[in-house]
Structure formats: structure tokens, C-alpha cells
């Protein structure tokens, strides 16, 4: 269920998960200023997962507090380089949109969980939820092939211990279940919907352009030495280049090694000459002049065939076609399931975005802009070591 759900919510909620998972604080951060009476006001699952403020500005999402450190700690890898060589104004201009999005995502995560907890208040089976969360913890360890010290190291980098990670999995699973209930029913997808989406996605996702790969001997006319008879040139440079090309073609068709001849006679780029004139695979229509003539010639040839000399803009080319793949497009029937899944994903994300927008408006969260500004200021100070 979890993999399907995460795929379903590939946009906003995944961002919220990444920020939340990376933002939980260590034991040191728990030296907060909340009294026992204040902490008792929090619902138990929230209280277990909450990083207590360390005296700094916090953003209140109903009864849940989000700290500055929760927002910026997982972002410092991206924010730190932004501060290099910039004054605060320049840094803020670049960093604030990212920070504001992280704050919004974190707020959305909190609000979704609160809704999930409220809706499921009378029907939660805590034992079942604990077992499901432990299964997710076990999967996490399995991802590191059972290497518990390595898994623990990664968890510490995320800012969590195993108890916090377990509690977070409970929180995540409960939110997932709530969203699956809220977003589960959708309007039926018609055949017309599928066809329209197929045509929209076809060029980018289902079409495969033609591709060729070849070896090339490139004779640059101006670089060919002209034979002289009686002290005078017997051929023009072009004639001399054509003669050489014709001689090489004849040698190749008599069994000569194309690659070895390319190494000796080609004026192509050195790295291709060293590979016996072999070019990397080329997409149809992508070659610029003068090499575009090779593209046109290749589609009239079969793999293994050697061309006659091809003249183009000061060059005489000899091409051996190594492989050719015709352009193709997957048929509608072959990708119908993928198209349907994409439509479902888009509809669910649209519904999720609308739900989050509604929750944010209803919550009427105070000081969100101020909180984002403080996050930006703190990130700049941390990056530039300003005290």
C-alpha cells in the first residue's frame, strides 16, 4: 500500500514527508521551554513526534509546533552553497521560495495528520498500527541488507532515533489511510479520456526516434597532398581527395579493415579516429552540416554496408553503417494501463492539492510569512557563520 500511495502522491505530500523525516531533532534539542502541563495538551502521538522548541521562533499549527531547525536543517545542503559570495539580500531572493515551499509542505503534513487523527479517533487499533509501523521499520533496515549500524547512521543523519522513526511511521501510515479514504473515489475514466491522454503523452513518452551508428573516414579536401608530375600538380585537391576515397572504398570492399584505414587516413576528431572512426549512436535528424548528409544516406543503407564516397562542404566521407533502428511508437493498446495510472495520479494530486489548500485556508495559520523569513535569516547565518 505504501509504495502505491507514495507514487500516487508524488508531488506535495512527498515533499512534506522529506522535510518532516529529516527535520526531527535529537535529544539535545529536547531541552525545550514547554512545561509538563503545556506538553500534556498535545495528543499523545503528536507529542511523541514533536521536536520541542529550543527557545527560538516556532510556527504553531493548531496544537503542533514546527521549529526553524526542522525546516532548514534538511535543506542546508542546498541552501549553504546559495549563500557563498552573496549578501543576505541576494541569498534571500534565491532561497526564500524554497524555504516557503518547505514551510507550506510541513504545515500541510501537520494538518493532514491532524485531520487523519480526528477522523480515525474512535476506530484506531493501536496494536495493528504499531505492527504496521514496525513492518516499515524492518523494511528500512532491509534496504541496507540488514546492516543495522549503517541503517542507524542514516537515521541519525535524518535527525531521528529508532523510537522517533517508529512513531513517524505510525503517523505516516495513519495519514496515508485517511487520504486513501478521502481520495479513493474518482470519476470513471472513459475511453475518450484514455485516447486524449495517449495523444498528449505519445511524442514524449511512447515514441522512440530512429537511431543510427556508423564508422566514418573523413577526408578533408584541403589536407590531401596533391601528386605532382613535372613539378606541376596533376590533380586539384578535390580530385586527389576523391581518388583517395575511391581507393579506400575499393580496399574495404575487398576485405580491408575499415577501422584500421580510418585510423590511418581519417581527418575526423582524434577520439573517434582512435576508435577506428566509430561514432556514438546518433538520433535521426540530429546531425548538423556537413554531417547531415550521413544521416540521409544511412537510412538508404543496411547494417554492415559501406557507402560510396559522399562529398559535402570540403569533405569526402566514407561511411560504414554499424546499426540502424527505425523510428517507432508504442501502440495505444500496449500502454493503456500506464495511461490510466497517469490519469489517476493526476486526478488524485489535483484533489490532494485542493484539500491542502482548503486546510491551509481554514487553519488561518498566523505568522507563516514571518516564520519563513526567520528560517531564511537563520539559514544565512548558519551558512556564513554569522553569530
N, C-alpha and C positions, 0 to 999 in steps of 0.2 A: 504493500500500500504506500509505504513512504516514498519509494523511488518514483512511482507513478504520480504521487501528489507533488513531489518536488519538480518533476518535469512539467506538470500541469501549471505550476505557479512559478515558472522560470524567471519572471521579472521581479516585481516589487517584493514579494514575500521572501524570496531567496536572499535578496539584499538585506532585508530585515534580519534574517537568520544569521547571515555572515557577521553583521555588526554586533548582534546580541551574543553570539557564541564567542566572538573574540573579545568582547568587552567586559566579561565578568571579572571581578577583581580578586586579588589574592588576600590571604589572611591579614597582611599588613594594612590593606585598605579597609578592613572591617573595624578599625578603631574610629568609629563614627560618633556623631553627637546625638543620635536618636536615643531617647530614654527607653526603658523597658515598657513603659506604658504606651509610648508612641509606637514602638515596634509591634505591640500586641494588636494594634488597629489593623495591621496588614493581615490579609488572608494567608493561611499557612503556606500554600505552595508558592505564593508570591514572595513571602518573607524569606523562604529558603533560597530563593534565586536572586534576591535583591543585593546588589553591592551597596553597602551603606555609605552615605556621603562622608567625605573626609574634611568637611568644613567649607568646601567650595560651593559654587552656584550649582543648583540642580534643577532639572525640569520635572515638574510634577504632572504625571498622567493619572488623574484620579488619585488612587492611593499608592501608585507606583512612582518611585523616584529614579530618574535617569541622570547619571553623573557625566561631567565633562570627560572624564577619563574613559568611560565606556564608549564614547563617541570617537575620540581622537586616537586612542591607543592602537586600535587595529588599522588606522589609516595613516600612521606615521611613515610607513614605508613609501607611501605615495606623496604625502604632504611634505615630508622632510626635504626632498630634492627641489620642491617648488620654492622653498624659502632661500635656496642658495643664490647669493648675489642680488637679492631683491630687498627693497624696503618693505615695510608692513603693507603699505597700500597696494603695491604690486602683487605681493603674496595673496592678500585678501581677495583681490579681484579674481585670481585664478582658483583659489582654494574654497571660497565661500559656497559656490554652487554645489561642490562635492560634499561639503560638511552639512549644508542644509538638507541635501537629499538623505544623508545618513541619519540626521535627526528625525526627518519625516518617517523614514523607514523604521527606525527604532520606536517611534511613537505609534506607528501603525501596528507593529508587532505587539506592543503592550496592550493596545486597545482590542486587537483581535483575541488575545488571550483572555482579557477580562470578559469579553462577550462570551467566549467559549466556556469559561468557568461559570458564568452566570447561567447560561442555558443548560449546562450539564450538572448544576448544583445538586439536584435530587437523584441523579442517576449514575453518578460516578462510582465505579467499582475500583477502589484504590489499589486493591491487590492485583487486579488484572492490569491496571495502568502501570504499576510497579514492575510487573513481569515484562510487559511490552517495552518499557524503558530499559530494563536490564538487557533485553534482547538486542536493543540498539547499541548499548554499550559493548556488548560482546561482538557485534558486527564491527564496531570501531576498532577493537583490538585485533580482530581477524584481518582487517585491512592492512595491518602491519605484521601479518603472518604469525600472530601470537606473541610477538616481541613486546612484552609488557613495558620494559624500560623505554623503548623507542616510542610506544604509544603514550606513555606518561610524559615524556619530553615534549611531544607535540601538544599534549593537553596543557602543559604548563605554559607553553608559548601562547596558547589561546587564552590564558588567564584563568583557568579553572582547575579544580581538583576533581577527583572521581565523584564525590558526593554532589558537587555542583553540576557536573556533566550529566549525572543520572537525573537530577531534578530538572535540568534543562530539557532532557529528552521527554520527560513526562509532560512538561509544558508544551513542547513542540507537538507531541502526539495528540494532545487534547485539542490544540488549535487546528491541527490537520483534520481531526474528526469533525469539528464544528464547521470548517469550511467545506468539507465533503458533503455535509448535510445542506448547507446553505447554497452551495453552487452546483449541487448534484443534478438537479432537474434543468434540462435545457430544451429549447425549441428543437424540433426534429430537423435533421439535416436532409435537405432534398437532393435529388439527382442534379437538379439545376445548380444548387449551391456547390456541389462537388465539381461539376464541369467548369463553373466560373472560377473556382479556386485553382483548378488544374491549369487553366489557361493563364491565370495570373502567375503561377509558380513555374510554369513549364520551362521558360528560357533559362532561368537561373538555377533551378533545382533538378530538372529532369532531362535537360538537353546536354548532350556530350558533343563538343565540337570535333571536327576532323583533326587528325594529328599525323604528322609525318616525321620520320627520322632518316637522315641521309649522311653519306660521306661526301666530301667536296674537295676537288682540286681547283683552286682559284689561281688562274694565270693572269696577272696584272700586265696589260699590254706594254706599259711604259717601262717595265722591269725586265723585259725579254731582250737578251743580247741579239743583235742582228748580224747574221753572217755577211762577210764582205768578200767580194770577188774583184781582183784587180784594184783593191784599195777603195772600192765603192760598194755601198750597201746593195745587195741583190734583192732584198725584200724590204717592205715597210715593216715597222714594229707590229702592226696588226697582222700582216701576212705571216710574219715569223711566229707570232703567238698562236695563230690558227694552225700552222703546220705542227707546232709542238703538241697542241691539243689533239689533233688528229692522230699523231704518232702514239700518244699516250692511250687514247681510246683503243687503238688497234692492239697495243700491248696488253691492255686489260682484258679485252675480249679473247685474246689468245691465251689467257690464263695468268697474266701478271697480277701481282698483289696490289690492289687499289690503295690500301693503307700505306704500303712502303713507297709507292710512287708519289702519294700525297706528301709524305714526309720530305721527299727529295725536291719536288717541283712546285708545290702549292705555295702561294703568297698569302694565304689566309692567316688569321690570328694564330699566334705561336702556340697557344694552349690546345687549339684544335688540330694544328699540324702535328703536334706531338702525339695526338691520339689517332693518327692516321687519317685526318680530315673528318673525324666523326663530330657531328653537331648534336647538341641536346635535342630532345623531341620538340617539335615546333607546331604550334596550333595553326590550323588553316587560316590564311589571311593575315597573319601577324608579321610577316617579313616585310621590311622596308626596302626601298630601292637601294642598290640594284638587285638585291637578293630575292625580290618578289617574283622574278621570272622563274626561280627554282620552285616556288610554291605552285605556280601554274603548270609547270612541266611535270611535277611529281604526280599530280592526280591523273595524268595520262599514262603513267608507268606502273609496272608491277614490282613488288619487292624483289630485290636482287638484280634488277635491270640497271644498266649503265646508259646514261644519256649520250647523245651526240654532243659535240661542243655547243655551248649556249653563249652567245655574245650579249653583253649588257654593260653599257656605260663604262668602257675602258677595261672590262674584264672578259675573260673567256672561262666559262665554268664547265667542269665535267662533274656530273653528279651520279652517285650510286645510291639508289633508294634502298634503305635498310628495312623500313616498315611503313605501313600506311593503314590508318584507321579512319573509316568513313564517319561522317557526322551521323549522330543517331539521337533519338528521343524516346524515352520510356513511354509506353502506351498508357492511356488513362486507366485501363483495367489492371495494369501491373502496380500502380501506385495509389489506387483508390483508398486503401486502408490508411496510408500515410497522409493523404489529403484530408480524410475525415478526422484523423487525430489532430492535424494542424488547425482545422476549423474549431474543434472542441477546445483546444488550447487557447486560441484567440478569444473565443467567447467567454471562457472561464476567466481569463485575465482581464477582459473588459468588465466582467461582473465584479471581480475582486477589486479592481481599481475604483469602481463606483462605490462598493461597500466601504472601502478605506476612506474615500473622500467624504462619504456620509458620516462615518465615525469621527473623523477629524473635525468636521464642522460641528457635530453635536457635542463633542468634548469641549470645544471652545477653549483650547489649551492656551493659557496665558504665558507670555514671555518666551514663546518659541523662537522668535527672531533674535531677541536678546541673548537667549541661550546659545543659539548658533554663532552669534558674534563672539561670545566668550570662548566658545570652542575654537574658533579661528585664532583669536588672540593667544590662547594657551598653546595651540599647536605652533604658532610662530615663535613664541618664547622658548618652547621646548626645542624647536629646531635650531634656533640661533643661540641657545644657551643664555638668553637674557633673564636675569633674576629680578 
